Amino acid sequence: MTDVTGAPADVLQTLFHSEQGGHEQVVLCQDRASGLKAVIALHSTALGPALGGTRFYPYASEAEAVADALNLARGMSYKNAMAGLDHGGGKAVIIGDPERDKTEELLLAYGRFVASLGGRYVTACDVGTYVADMDVVARECRWTTGRSPENGGAGDSSVLTAFGVYQGMRACAQHLWGDPSLRGRTVGVAGVGKVGRHLVEHLLAEGAQIVITDVRPEAVERIVDEHPSVGVVADTQRLIQVEGLDIYAPCALGGALDDVTVPALTARIVCGAANNQLAHPGVEKDIADRGILYAPDYVVNAGGVIQVADELHGFDFDRCRAKAAKIYDTTLAIFARAKTDGIPPAAAADRIAEQRMAEGRGAR
């Protein structure tokens, strides 16, 4: 581990002056032989060992990587609490281009760093990492989930992540329109990668009209080849202004809802799989003031973490799917709490999650 005192000044500033502070532990990892540079952030272990994925991304700076790890770890604390899991929140980021820099040696080195935490952090897949990568990490670290079935894991968690988002979307429809059916509704999906493509399949099966966008042409082509009825637009700005759009589903990277996007939204509902969709504090109020219903991201995208948590106890898909289906009820409960307290749904979800973490901390 790299001693924090040896970190660059901008990294230290991010660590100690982050608006998303209160983290229990932040580990800066470096292995010169493999080229590994990573950050492991543990936000809370009040409910149990921190659980969260590993993101492999070409960050512009170390400070940016630290900031992302901090924000993602905090989000995992709230996600795991709202999912009813006995886990706290943590997240790791590996700095680099996964297409160019990912090697077996690097993943093994990363696994050794995770193992050095002695079970305080359990890792899994995230953006830029896959089941095959977790199989490699697990060779050095037994606190690894999201592995392949042939190596004792549950496989791809994006299937249940998409299913949970779909259930959250149905809850939004029930709350706003009095009917959970999405038949005939127009849904714009931004990002059709691991999770987004499965979400598209759920929506099409129910009879929704789909419009998509993605920065990767190959991802768009795959969807259109499989489902020719799906519409395509060039970018997210065009997607959110599609005429007749009922639901906007951000399913790519975070910060999708900001001071530019929110005023331009035409959809009545925002419900998607991306983490940390709110670009900064106050955006949730701007959304509510426009009369748009927002389903808190960490609530509706919890299907994947439900799956990887179950893997630790002997994976059962039907059991996980039944638990992910409860995201529908959880989302409705948040909307009810928001109405009672006179606050946006994002604030209501935070209150419920913080209460559970406080109760867990007291019990432990």
N, C-alpha and C positions, 0 to 999 in steps of 0.2 A: 504494500500500500504506500502511496505517496503521502507524506506528512502534509497536512493542510497548510502549515506555516511556509512550506516551500512552493505553494501555488502562486500563480501570477496575480497581480493586484486586482485585475478585473474579475478574476474568478472568486477571490476573497470577498470582493464587494458584492458579487451576486449571492454568495453563500450567506453573508451576515446581514444583508440589507434587502433581501428578497421580500416582496409583498406576500409571497406564499410561504412564509417562514414557519417556525415551530417544529422543524424536523428533528428527529432523535439522533440521526447519524448520517453523515455523507462521506463516502469513501471514494477517493480519487485513485484510479488504478492505472498502472503503466507497466508494460512488459516490453522492454526494448528489443528482445530477440524476435518477437512475433510482430511488433509494431502496434500492439494493443494500447489504446488509450480509451478509458471508460470511466463512467461515473455511476456509482450505486447510491441511491438516495432512499433512506428509510424514514418515512414521515411519522408512522405510528405503529406500535405493536400492542396497543391497548386491548385489542380483541384477539390477538394471537400473532404468530409469525407474519411478517410483512410479505404480501404476495403481489406480484406484478411482473409484466413482461420486460424483455430486453429489446430496445430499439437500436437499430444500426442505421446511422444517418450521417451524411457529410455536412456536419455543422460548420458554420463559417468561423466559429471561434470556440475556445474552451468555455468561455463565459456563457455562450449561447447554449452549449451542451449541458452545463450545470443548471442553468435556468429551466431548461426543458425537463431535466430529471427531477428537479424540485417540484415543478408544477404537476408533472405526471404522477409522482409518488403521492402527493397530497390528494390528487383525484382518485387514486386507488384506495386510499383510506376511506373516502366517502363512498366509493363504489362498493367495496367489500362490506361496509356497514349496511348499506341499503339493500344489498343482496342477501343479507342474513348470514353471512359467512363468519366463521371464527378466525378471521385473518385481519391483520392490519394492512397498511398500504406501503408499498415500495415500488421502485422502478429503477431500471438501469438503462444507460445509453452508451453505445459504442460509437466512437467518433471515426467516421470514414465512409467511403463509398462501398456498400455491400457487394456491388458487382465487381469491384476491382480489388478491394482490400481484405475481403473475408477469406480466411484460410483455416484449415484444420488446426494448425498450430496456434493461431490467434484465439479460436473458440475454446481450445483446451486451456490456454492461459486464463481466459475469462472465467472458465469454470472453476479454476483454482481460487480465484479471488472470491467468487460467490461462496465456495466451500469454506473459505477462511472465516466467514461470518457465523459458522456453526449452526445454521438453521434459522437465524433471525430473518433471513431473506430467502424466499422461494421464487425462482425465476420461471419464465415461460416465453412464448413467442410474442413478437410485436412487429411493428413496421420494419421491414428489412431482415427479419429473421423468420425461420420456418421450422417445421417439425424435424427435418433432417439436421438442422443446426443444433436443436435441443438434444438430439441423440448424441451429438459430439460433446456438447457441454456436460451431459450426464455422465460421461466417462470419467470426469474429474470431480463431479458434484452430484450427490444424491438428492439435493434439494432443487431438482429440476423437473418441471412438468411440461406438458405440451409435446411429449415424445410420441414416436410412432407406435402403433399397436404391437408390432413385432418386437419392440423394445420395452414393452410393459406400459405404454402410454395410451392416451385417448385419441391421439391424432389431431387433425385440424380443428381448432376451436372456433374458426370463423363461421362454421355452420350454425352453432347455437348462438353466437353473437348476433348474426343476422335474424335468427328466429326471435330473439329477445327484442330487437329493434322493431320488428314486425308487430309483436305484441304491444309494445309501447305506442306504435302508430294506431293500432286498433283502439287503444284506450283513449287516445287523443280524439279520434273520430266519435267515440261514444260520448265523451265529455262535451265536445263542441256541437255535434250534429245529432246526438241522441241515438246513434246507431253505429256499432263498431265496424260495419261492413265498409270495405274500401272499393267495392265494385263501382266502376264508372268515375272514380276520383283520378285526378291527374297528379302524379308524383314525380318530382324532379330529383334525381339521384346524382350527386356530385361525388365521383369516385366509385369506380366499379371494379375494384380489385378484390382482395380476399373476401371481404365482407359484403361489399356493395353488389357483387354479382349474385350472391345467394339471396340478398334482399330483393333484387329485381325478380328473381324466380318466385318468391313468395307472393309478391304483389301481382305479378302476371297471372298466377294461379287463381287469385281471387277476382280477377277481372279489372284491375286498375290499368290506367293509361300511363305509360312510362316515357320519360324523357331523360337522357343521361348526358354527362360530360365527364371527361377524364383527360389529364395532361398526357397520358400515354395512349397513342393511337391504337396500339395492339390490344389494349384492354377494351376499348370501344368496339373494335372490329370483332373481338370474340363474342361480345354480347349481341351485336347486330347479326352475326352469322348464325347464332343459336336462336335468336328471337327477332326476326325481321320487322315486327310491328313496333319495336322500340324506336323512339325518335332520338335524334342526336343534335346537340348544339355545340358551338365551338369552345365555350368557356363558362365558368360559373356565373359571371355577371349576366350573360345572356340567359342562362338557365333560370335564375331567380326572377327574371322578368317575362318568362313564358306566359302567354295569355291563357287564362283559365287555370293556372297552377293552384292546386289545393294544398299540397304538402311539399315542403322542401326538406330533403334528406342529405345533410352533409356527411359524407362517409370517407373523407380523405384526412388530411392533417388538421391540427387544431387552429383556433383563431378564425374560424369561418364566419362568425357573427361579429362584425365590427361596425365602426361609424360610417362606413361606406355601404356595406351590405344591408344592414338593417333598414335604413330609409328606402332602399330599393326593393325590398321584399314584396312580392304580390301574394304569396301563399298565406293561408290562414293558420297553418301549422308548421312548426319546425321540429323534426324528429329524425335524428340520424345517428350513425355509428361512430363518428369522429370523437376523439377525446378533446377536452378543453376547448369547446366550440366558442365560448364567450371570450372575446379578445381581451377584455379588461373589465374590472368591476363597474357596474352601472349599466352594462349592455342589457342585462336581464330586464331592467326597468324600462329601457327604451323599447324592447320587444313588447312587453306588456302594455305600454302606453299606446302602441300601434294596434292593439287588439289582436295580436298574434299569440297563439298558444305555443309555448315552448316546453318540450319534454326534456328534462335535465339529462344531458348526455350520459353521465356516469350511472344513471338509473337504467336507461333503456339498453345500453350496450354491455350489460353485465353478464350476458349469456356465456361468453367465452371464459370469464373468470370463474363462473359457476362450474364449468366443465373442468378446468385445470385444477380447481380445488378438490373436486370429486376424485380426480386421478390419484390424489394422495392417499385415498382410502379404498381404492379398488373401483375403477370406473364402471359406471352403469349408465348407458346413454338414455334409457327411458326415464330413469330417476332424474337425470340432469335436465332433460327436456321438460319434465313436469315442473321442476323448480324454475326453469327459465320462463315457462308459461305464466308464472305468478307475477312476472314483470307487468303484466296487464293490470292486475289488482294494485300493485305497488304504485304504478303511475297514477291510477285513479285516486288513490289515497293521498298522493302528493297534491293533486289538483284540489281535492277537498280541503286539505290543510291550508293551502294557499288562499282559498276563498275565505275560510274561517279567520285566518290571521291577517287578511288584507295585504298580502305580500305576493311577489312573483313566485311561480313554481320552483325556480332555482333556489330561492331563499328558503322556501318551505322544505325542500329536499335536504338542504344543508342543516336545517334545524333538527330534522328527524335523525340524520346521520350523526350529528354531533351529540345528540342525546344518547344514542346507543353507544358511541365511543366512550362517553363519560361514565355511563353505567358499567361498561366493560372494564374501564380503568379502575373503578372503585372495587369491582368484584375481584380483580387480579391483585 
